[in-house]
Amino acid sequence: MSRRDDPAFNRVMDGIYASFMKRKALVEGRHDRDIRDPRIILDIARKLSLLPDPAKVIRITGSKGKGTTSRMIAHILREATGADIGLFVSPEEIDHNDRIRINGVPSTVADFMAAYAAIEPALEAAEESLEGASYLSPYGIFLLMALHHFHERGADYLVLECGRGAEFDETGNIPSTVSVVTSILMEHPASLGPTLADVARSKLFAGTNAGVLICDEDTRRWNDRLKIVEPEKVAAVPVPAKGGTLPAWLEMDKALARAAADAFLGRQTSRDIALDDKSAAFGILRDGATRCYFDACVSASSIDKAFASRLIGETTPVFLASLPDDKDTDAIRDFFAGEKGTPYYEVALSGTRGYLHYDNAKAAGRVENEIHYEDAQGLKALADRLCARHGTDTVYCLGTQTYIRLVKMAFAGG
């Protein structure tokens, strides 16, 4: 029986999303600043004595790389201290329980369900008091479950990944010793925008309630312009040297993670702690004869063009993207299919997960296939057909985290 067919697990998932689904028609398409109230969830955390000591917390936000950087920081802290490190990430990598980890090990399904049972009475009481479009954020409920699990297991330090923003995000409103902003790109404009300055303002909020904000130079320049965080609290990390074996953004994430861990511990951690395999957003998988690169890329500005050009010259891959209407679809396609002339295909995901919309791609006739978001066999078959069509053994899959999750399921056999 798959997880989807487990009635007890489904009851928990239905409970997590129930408040949002009840008001979905009232909130869909509106900006977070108009519909999100982090105080609802944080009041519950306070009543349950789950709010962590800021001295034990690092928080991470950003348009790209926040999940990768979070995982790297947690790994560095574990290796450098031997302490028990609680890690909360969003979204999940494969299954919802893997959002919550201690020392890199996901919570069991039983612990995941027990965490929900422990906070359920408080959620029900809070739901009764809500009015209008106010709702219990699913992300916030996952966070409550993580905080409960970490409290029960006695985690020493917490590494908490924000949702899509920070200012109207529950984690963004939990004080910490260190905060990190990995990047600021035109991502989630319908929720955080409409302008890039709005996105920057939302992300930079994470530095207002932290002892120090670790970021890249571009983020520092945004802060200089918007004046969100006191300049003396901002520590910008230089761009790493070019020419590595990983995309430039991933090398930057490694540098940010090391700087954040150093600032948190008050000392330099060992540079021998390996981080190359800690990304959930980029990697290489192999299943049978097919090699698959995966890249959670939804903005052309986050493409490492030198890395992509080198890869195209060496492997002649087929690019298989899944980019909903609110992503940087045209610019990404123009680079790979236009400028580089590589085989480039698009896939639409069906099912209710994330309520993803591909109307533009469908109307333009660009969708090669529509695949259910859990149909791993269907995606693998499509990738194999496209590789055979173009005489290559390499497929490069890029798109949303939902799509990358499916890619990992499809190529997990290698």
N, C-alpha and C positions, 0 to 999 in steps of 0.2 A: 504493500500500500504506500503510495507516495504521500509526501507531506500535505499536498493539496487535498487528499482524500481522508485526512485524519480529522474527524469531527471535533475532538477536543482542541487541537491546534487551530482549526478554523474558527472555533468560538472565540479564542483569544484574539485572533486577527480581526474578526468582525468587531469585537469590542474596542480594539485600538482605533479602528477607523469609523466607528458608529457615529460619533459626535460630528465629525467632518462630513460624513455622507448625508447626515440629516439636514445639513445646511449648505450642501455643495452648490445648489442653484443660487444661493444668496452670495457666495463668496468667489466662485470661479471667475477668473479673468480680472480680479481686482488686485490692487497692490497690497503688499503685506502691511504697509503702514496704515491701511484702512480697515484691515480685517484681523490682523494678528495681535494678540495681547499676551505677551509672555508671562505677565503676572499671574494669570490663571493657573498655569502649571507650577510656577515657582512658589505660589502660595501653598499648593498641595505639598510640594517638597519641604517647605518650611514646617508645615504642620506635622509631617511625618519624620521630621528631624533628618532629612536626607541631603540638605544643602551642604556641600563639602567645604572644608577649610580652604580659603584661597591659597594658602601657602603650599597646598598639596596639588594644585591644579595648573595645567597648561591647556589653553584652548587654541583651536586652529580654524581659520576660515580662509576664503579665497575663491577665485573663479575657476582655477585649475590647480590641482596638486594638493588640495587640503587633506584628502584621504590618504594619499601616499605619504605626505609629510607627517601626519598623525601616526601612522604605523611606524615610520622611521624613528620618530621621537620616542615612542613607547619602547621600541627595541633598544635604542641607545640607553635609556634610563634603566632598563632591566639588566643589560650587560654591564653598565657602569656601576650599579649600586647593589644588584642582587635583590632589590626590593620587589614587592608584588605590585605590578603596574596594571591598573584598570584602564582599558581602552574602549571608548565608545565612538563608533563611526556611523556615518549616514551617507548613502543608503547601505543596505547589506551587500555583501559580496556574492553569496549564493543563496543562503537561507537567512531568514530574519534574525534567528538567534545568534548569527555570527556578527551582528552589530555590537555585541557585548562580549568583551574578551578580557581575560586576565593572563598576563604573561604570554600573550599571543594565542591562547587557547580559547576558542569560542565557548560561550555558555552552552550547556546541554539544553536540549529541548525541554526537558523536565524543569530545569532551573529557570529557563525563560518563561515557561508557563506559571511557575511558582511565583516569580517576580510580579507577573501581572495579577495573580490572585491576591497578593499582599497589598497592592495599591488599588484594587478594584473598588472596595467600599468608598474610598476617598474620591475616586473618579465619579462614582455614581452620585455622591453628595454634591460634588461640584457641578455636575451636569444639571442637576435640579435647579441650580441657582442662576444658570445662564439665561440671557435674554437676547432677542434679536439675532444678529448674525454671529455672535460670539460662540466659539466652539473649543473643544479640547483638541489641541493640535496632535495629530498622530506622531509627529516627530517628538513633541514634548512628552508624550506617553512613553515612547521608546526610551527617552532620556530618563524618565522617572524609574523605569524598570532597570536601567543600567545602574543608576545611583543606588537603588535598593540592593541589587546584586553585589555591587562593590562594597556597600556597607556590611552586608551579611558575610562576605568573604574577607573583610578586613584589608582591602587593598591599601597600599601605602601612598601611592601617587595616582592621580587621574589625568589621563590625556583625553580631552573631549573635542570631537570634531563638530563644528557648527553645521547647521543645515545650509540652506542656500544663501543666507545673509548673516547678520549678527544683531543689528539694532532691534529687530522685531522677532528674534529667534531666541528660544529659551536659553540655550547654552551661551549665546552672546551676552546674556544678562546675568551670568554667574561670574562673580569676580575671580580673578586668577593672578598668580604671580607673573606668569608669562603668557602673552598672546602672540599668535602668528597670523599674518596675512600673506598668503603665498603669491597672489597675483590679483590684478583687477582687470577684467575683460568684460566685454558686452555679453554677459550671461544672465539669464533670467530677467530680461528687461520688463516683461509683463508683470513680474512680481516685485522686483527691486527698482526698476527704472522709473520713467522711460529713458533717461539719459545715462551715459556712462558715469557722470558725476554723482547721480543718485546711487548707482551700484557701489561706487567708491565710498560714498558716505555711509552706506549700510555696512560695508565690510570693515571700515576703519573704526566703527563704533566699538569693536572688540578691544581696541587699545585704550578706551576711556576708563575701563574698570580693571586694568591690569598694571602691574608694576613696571613692565617693559613690553614694548611692541617690537617684535622681530619681523622684518619685511625686506623686500627687494627695493632697489633704487626707484623704480617706477612708482611703487606704492608710497615711498617717502615723498616723492614729488607731488603726488595727489594730496597727501596730508599737508604739505607746505601750502598748497593752493586752497584747500578746504578748511584747514585749521581745526581739525577734529581732535587730534591727540597732541598734548604738550610736546614740543619738539625734543625736549631733553629726555623724554621717555622712548623715543623712536631710535632703534638700532637697525640701520640698513646694512644688508649683507651684499658684498660685491659679487658681480657676475663671475662664476667660475670660468676658468680657461676653456676655450673651445677645442673641439677635436676629439672628444671622448667617444666611447662606444655606445653611449646612451643619448637620447634626445636632450637638448640643452635645458628644457624645463625640468627634466628629471634630475639633472646635475644640480640645478638651482634648488630643487626640493631637498636634496641631500645637504647642501650648504645651509639652508634654512633650519633643517632639523638639528644639525650639529650645533648651530648657534643658539637655538632655543634650549636644547638640553644643557649647554654650557651655562647659559644665563640662569636657568632654573636651579642648577646644582651649585653655581658660584665657582666653577672650576672648569678647565678644559677636559673634555672627555677624550678617550683614545680614538685616534683616526683609523685605528685598525679594525674598529667595529664595522663589519660589512653591511652595506645597505642596498646594494644593487638589486636584490631580489625581494625587496619589501614593498614594492609598488603594487597596488591593486588596479592601477589605471593603465599600466604599460607592461608588456612582457611578451614572451615567445612560447607558444605551445606547439606540440606536434602530435598528430593522430594519424597513424598509418603513414602514407607517403606525403601527406599535406602538412606543411609548416604554416603556422598562423601567428602573425603579429597582432596584438590587440592594443588599442590606444583609445582612451576615453577623451577623445578630441571632439569638441563641438564648436570651435571657433578657429578661423583661419589664422588669427593672430597668435595662436598657441602652437602652430606647426613649426617644428624645427626644420626649415627648408633645406638646410645643408645635410642634415641627417636623412631626410626623405629622399633627396636627390642621390645620395650615396647608396641608399638601400635600393632604389629603383635601378641604378646602374649595375648593382651586384646581383639582384635576385629577380628582376622583372616581375614584380608581384601583380596580382589582381587586387584592386581596392574594392571593398564591399562595405558601404557606409549605411548607417541608419540614423537619420537626422530629422527630427520632427520640425514642423513649420517654424517654431520659435528659435531655431538654431541658425548658425551661420552657413546654411546649406550652399547657397550660390557661390560664395567665396571659396569654400573648400573644394567644391566640384571644379571651379574654374582653375584652381591650382593643379589638381591631380589630373583631371581629364583634359583641361585646356592647355595650360602652360607645359605640363609634363607629358601629355598625350598618352597616359597610361590607361589600361582598361579600368573603368570606374562604373560601379553599379550601386543601386540603392535598394534597400529593403525596408518595407514598412512593417512595424510590429502591430499585431492585433491583440485583442484582449483588453481588459480594463485597467491593467497595471499602469499607473501614472497618467492615464487618460491622455495618451500621446496622440497628436494629430499630424497626419501626413497629407493633408488635402492638396497642398501646392504641388508636391511631387507627383501625386496621383493625377492631378489635372494636367500636368505637363507630360505625362506618359513616361516618367523616369523610373517608376518602381518596377524592378525586375521580378520581385516576388513579395507577397504579403505572408508573414509567418507569425504564428502565435508566440507570445513572449516567452513561453516555456517549451517550444518545439525545437529542442536541441538537434534531433535527428534531421528535421527539415532544413535547418541552417547548415548543418554539416554536408548534407546532400547537395545543397545549392553551391556551397563553396567548392566542393569537389567537381561539380559540373563546370563551373566557371574556370577553374584551374585547368581542367582537361581541354576546354574550349580554346584556351590561350597558350597551352603547352608550358605551363609553369607548375611548380610544386608549392608556391607561396601565395598566401592570401593575407592581406592587411585589412583588418576589421577596425573601423573607427566609428565612434558615435557616443550615444548616451551611456550612462552607467547601467541602465536597464538592458541595453543591447550588449554591453561588454559582459554582463552577467550571463546572458544567453550564449555568447561566444565561448566563455569558459566552460559552460556545461557541454557545449558541442564538441570541444576539443580536449576534454578532461582525460581521455583515454591515453594521451601521450605522457 
